[in-house]
């Protein structure tokens, strides 16, 4: 017990003898002005670097996060209906429109799941990757020798998947518009 008191006393004396460690008042003339004010976390997350071709976020790539969350929800979560929240209104309309045309005509327009470019594949959450395609808002989902490109945009303050590039080179919304015109 005596040793603890001695150590505490020595520590207090050492600390109090170091004036540089103690809080000190700054005179107006000594204050340094910083070039930029320090930003809060919220301000850092909202720093957007705009370009006509794409939107890139300083701290996080929200487009990339949206695509990962979509695949995680659709293929490893509670089912594809919950994953629809990651799709834009236009893409949901195109998917439902294609389904309606298929039922009406009896012909398949999409012969596979456009998000995996296959009918069925078995993969785990760690078996695929998603990367931004250059300096665009397109993202590429890759699994083994399968890849799918998805367009992400901001809609009502949320990032959503707005289109899917099909293996034919067309996008899903272009295919829907073409099929809708030809089946009027």
C-alpha positions in Angstrom: 0.0 0.0 0.0 2.9 2.3 0.9 4.4 1.7 -2.6 1.2 2.7 -4.3 1.1 6.0 -2.4 4.8 6.7 -3.3 4.2 5.9 -7.0 1.1 8.0 -7.1 2.9 10.9 -5.4 5.9 10.7 -7.8 3.5 10.5 -10.8 1.7 13.7 -9.6 4.9 15.5 -9.1 6.3 14.5 -12.5 3.0 15.5 -14.2 2.8 18.9 -12.5 6.4 19.7 -13.3 5.8 19.3 -17.1 4.1 22.6 -17.9 3.7 21.5 -21.6 1.3 18.7 -20.5 -1.0 21.0 -18.6 -3.8 22.9 -20.3 -2.7 26.5 -21.1 -4.5 29.6 -22.1 -3.7 30.8 -25.7 -3.3 34.4 -26.4 -5.2 35.8 -29.4 -1.9 36.6 -31.2 -0.6 33.0 -30.7 -3.6 31.2 -32.1 -3.0 29.5 -35.5 -5.7 29.8 -38.1 -6.3 26.6 -40.0 -7.0 26.8 -43.7 -10.0 24.5 -43.6 -12.4 24.0 -40.7 -12.4 20.4 -39.3 -15.3 18.5 -40.7 -17.6 16.3 -38.8 -18.1 12.6 -39.8 -21.5 13.5 -41.3 -19.9 16.3 -43.4 -17.2 13.9 -44.6 -19.7 11.3 -45.7 -21.7 13.9 -47.7 -18.6 15.3 -49.6 -19.5 14.5 -53.2 -17.1 15.0 -56.1 -19.4 15.6 -59.0 -18.6 14.8 -62.6 -21.0 14.6 -65.5 -20.2 10.9 -65.8 -20.3 9.7 -62.3 -20.7 10.5 -58.6 -17.9 9.4 -56.2 -18.1 9.7 -52.5 -15.1 10.7 -50.4 -15.4 8.2 -47.5 -17.6 5.4 -48.9 -18.7 4.2 -52.4 -22.4 4.1 -51.8 -23.0 2.6 -55.2 -20.7 -0.3 -54.4 -22.4 -0.8 -51.0 -25.8 -0.8 -52.7 -24.9 -3.6 -55.1 -23.3 -5.7 -52.4 -26.4 -5.2 -50.1 -28.7 -6.1 -53.0 -26.9 -9.4 -53.7 -26.7 -10.2 -50.1 -30.4 -9.6 -49.5 -31.6 -11.3 -52.8 -29.5 -14.4 -52.6 -28.6 -14.8 -48.9 -31.2 -12.9 -47.0 -35.0 -13.0 -46.7 -35.7 -13.4 -50.4 -35.9 -11.3 -53.5 -39.0 -9.3 -52.5 -37.0 -7.6 -49.8 -34.2 -6.9 -52.3 -36.6 -4.9 -54.5 -36.0 -2.0 -52.2 -32.6 -1.7 -53.9 -34.2 -1.3 -57.4 -35.3 1.9 -59.0 -38.9 2.5 -59.8 -38.0 2.3 -63.5 -36.3 -1.1 -63.2 -39.1 -2.6 -61.1 -41.5 -1.4 -63.8 -39.4 -3.0 -66.5 -39.2 -6.3 -64.6 -42.9 -6.4 -63.9 -43.7 -5.4 -67.5 -41.5 -8.1 -69.0 -43.2 -10.7 -66.7 -46.6 -9.4 -67.8 -45.7 -9.6 -71.5 -44.4 -13.2 -70.9 -47.6 -14.2 -69.3 -49.7 -12.5 -72.0 -47.8 -14.0 -75.0 -46.6 -17.3 -73.5 -43.1 -16.6 -74.8 -40.0 -16.2 -72.6 -38.3 -12.8 -72.9 -35.8 -13.4 -70.1 -34.6 -17.0 -70.0 -32.5 -16.4 -66.9 -32.2 -14.3 -63.8 -30.7 -11.0 -65.2 -28.8 -10.3 -62.0 -26.7 -13.4 -62.2 -27.0 -14.1 -65.9 -28.0 -17.7 -65.2 -31.0 -19.7 -64.1 -29.5 -21.1 -61.0 -26.0 -20.8 -59.6 -24.8 -21.8 -56.2 -22.4 -19.4 -54.6 -21.6 -18.1 -51.1 -21.4 -14.5 -49.8 -17.6 -14.7 -50.1 -17.6 -16.2 -53.6 -18.4 -13.1 -55.6 -17.0 -9.6 -56.1 -18.4 -6.2 -57.1 -16.2 -3.5 -58.6 -16.9 -0.1 -60.1 -16.5 0.0 -63.9 -14.0 2.8 -64.5 -15.2 6.2 -63.6 -18.9 5.5 -64.3 -21.9 4.6 -62.2 -21.8 1.0 -63.6 -20.7 -1.8 -61.3 -19.7 -5.3 -62.3 -20.8 -8.4 -60.3 -18.4 -11.3 -60.9 -18.6 -14.9 -59.9 -16.2 -17.4 -61.5 -16.7 -16.8 -65.3 -20.0 -15.0 -64.9 -20.2 -11.2 -64.8 -23.2 -8.8 -64.9 -23.1 -5.0 -65.1 -25.5 -2.9 -63.0 -26.2 0.8 -63.2 -26.6 2.6 -59.9 -28.2 6.0 -59.4 -29.6 8.1 -56.6 -33.4 8.2 -56.4 -35.2 10.0 -53.6 -32.1 10.3 -51.5 -31.3 6.6 -51.8 -28.9 4.7 -54.0 -30.6 2.1 -56.2 -29.9 -0.2 -59.1 -31.4 1.5 -62.1 -30.5 -0.9 -65.0 -28.9 -4.2 -65.8 -26.8 -4.8 -68.9 -27.8 -8.1 -70.5 -25.4 -10.4 -72.4 -27.0 -9.2 -75.6 -25.5 -5.8 -75.0 -28.9 -4.2 -74.4 -30.1 -3.1 -71.0 -33.1 -4.6 -69.3 -35.1 -1.4 -69.6 -34.2 -1.1 -73.3 -35.4 -4.7 -73.8 -38.7 -3.9 -72.0 -39.3 -0.8 -74.1 -38.7 -2.9 -77.3 -40.9 -5.7 -76.2 -43.7 -3.3 -75.1 -43.7 -1.6 -78.5 -43.8 -4.9 -80.4 -46.6 -6.4 -78.2 -49.0 -3.5 -78.4 
